Amino acid sequence: MRFDNVRIGFAMTGSFCTFSHAFAQMEALRDLGAELIPILSFHAAQIDTRFGKAEDHIRHVREICGREPILTIADAEPIGPKQMTDVMLVEPCTSNTAAKLALSLTDTPVTMAVKSHLRGGRPVVLAFASNDALAGSMKHLGMLANMRHYYFVPLRQDDPVKKPTSLVADFPQTAEAIAAAMEGRQLRPMLL
C-alpha cells in the first residue's frame, strides 16, 4: 500500500503515553509516501510529562513531517476551505477530544482541523486511546461510530485486568484503517 500524493492531516491530542506509537505511525505513513500536515492540540503542544517534554515532541513532529505543526485554532481553520487534506487522522485521540467531536465542539487546533476538514465530506480516522472508553466515554464512541465520515483504527483492551474500561487503538493498523476509510469503509474487526 502506498500513499503517494495523499495529504494526511496528522492530529495529535494529549494521550501522552501513546505518543511513541503515534510517532512510529507518523514515520510509517511518511515512508509510504504520504504528505503529512501535523496538527497538535494545546495540551499536546504545551504540557511536559513523564513521557517527554512538549518542545521535544514538537521538534520530533517537525523532523518527521518536514514542516511546522499547526498549533492554533486560527491556523487550523483554512484546512477545509483550502482543501489542504485528503484524510484527517487523529492519533492519539483522547476521550476528551472524542467527546468534543461527537458534540461538534471546536475549541482546540485539532477539533477545528477536523471540523474544517469535514466541510468537504472527507474521511476522519480516529486512533482512540482512553482509560475510560468502556465507561463514561463509550457513549461518545457510539455517537462517532454512527456519524458520517468518521472511522476508527481498530481498538483493543490494553490491560483488561488492571484497566478494565480502557481501550487503545491497535496502532500498527493505522495505514490500513486510513486506506479503508478513503474507500468509505470501516476496517474490520473494529474491536479486537
N, C-alpha and C positions, 0 to 999 in steps of 0.2 A: 504494500500500500504506500502511495506517495501523496504528498500534499503540495506539490509544485503549484505555484500561483494561487494558493489558498491563503487568505488572510484570516488569521485566527486571533481574536481578542483573547488574551490570557489574563483573566482577572483573579487576583488573589485576595482572600479575606483572612481573618485572624485565627485560623486553626494552626497555631504555630508549630505544634508537634508534628504536623504533616508537611511542613514546608520542604523537607528534604525529598519527600516523594513527589511533590509538585515540581520542584526544580529538575528532578530526573525526567519527568514527563515533558517539561519545557524544552530540555535538551533533545529529547527523543523527537518531538514534533519539529523542532528546528532541523534536525538531521534528516527528517523525512521531507524536507523542502518547504515547510510552512513559513510564511512571513508572520512573525509574532508581534502583536501590538499589546504590550504589557500594561495592565491597569492594577493599581493597588488601592485597597480600602484605606481609610485613615489609620485604622489600627495596624494593618499590615505594614504600613509605611512609617509608623511613628513609635511603636512600642518595642522596647528591648525586653527580651525574655530569656529564660534559661536555654532556649533553643537558638539564640543568636541575637545580635544587635540589628536594629532596623536599618542602619546605614550599610551594614554588610549585606543584608538581604537586597536592598536597592542596588547595590553595586553588582551583586550576582545576577540579578534580573537584567541589568544593563549589559553585562558581559555576554549573557546567553542570547538575548534578543537583538543586540547591536543597536539599541535605541534607548532613549529615556522613557521610563514608565510614566503613564498618566497618573497624576496624584491629586487632581482636583475635580470637583463636580463640573466646573466650567470647561475644563479641557476634555472631559468625557462626553459632554453634550453633543458635539459635532459628529460623533461616531455614526449615528444613523443618517442624518441629513447628508453627510459627505460619503455615505456608503463605504466606510473605512474597513468593515469586517464582513467576511462571508459567514462566519460562525463565531459565537461567543462561548468561551469556556470559563466557568468559574471553578477554579481549583486551587486550594480547597474552598468549599462553600460551607460556611458555618450555619448553624441553625438560626442565628440572628439574621443573617443575610437571606436565608431561605424564607423566613417569615416575612421579611420586608418585600421580597419579590412576590410572594403569594398574595400579599395585600397591596401590591403596586405602590409601595412607599419608595421615595427617592431622596436619600439623604447622605449618600456616600458616592465616591467616584465609581465604585463597582455597580451599585444599583442604578446610577444614571447611565453607565455604559450599557447595561443590559436593557434598560427601558429605551434608550436611544436606538440600540441595535434592533430591538423588536419592531420598531416602526416599519422596517422593511420586510417583516414577516420571515426573518431568517432564524435558524435554529440557535438555541441556547442549551449548552450541555453543562450540567451541574455535577461536580465531583464532591459529594456531600461528606462531611466529617463532623460528627456531633456525639457527645456523651449522652444526650437525652433524645436521640432520634426515635426510639421506640416508646417514648413517654410524651412529654409536652410538645415536642416538635413534630410528632407524627402527623398531626392534622395539616401542617403546612406542606409536608412532603406529599400528602394525599392531594391537596389542592393543586400543587405544581404538576403532579403526575396527570392531572385532568385538564391542564391548561394547554392550549395550542402552543407549539414551538418550543416547549421545554422537554428535555431529555436528560437521562441520568447515566453517569458511569455506573456500572453495576455495583451494588452495595453488599457488604458482609458485616457480620458481627466481629469486631476485632478481639474482644475478650468477653465472651458470654458469661463467664463465672464472676469475674471481678467488676465488670461493667455491663450488666445485663441489658441496659437500654441503649447501648452505644452501637452506632453504625458508622462505617467508614467506606469510602469508595475503594474499589479494587483498582488502584491507580495504574497498574500495567495495562488495563483495558481502555485507557483514555483514548488512544488513537482510533481503536476500533469503534468506540462509542461515538466519536466525532464523525467517522465515516458513515455510520448508520444514520446518525441524525441528519447529515447532509442529504441522505436519501429519504428522509421523512419517517424513519422508523426508530423505535427504541431497541437498543441492543438487549437481547435476552440470553439467559435469565437475568432479570433486574435485581433479584435478591439471590445471593449465592449461599 
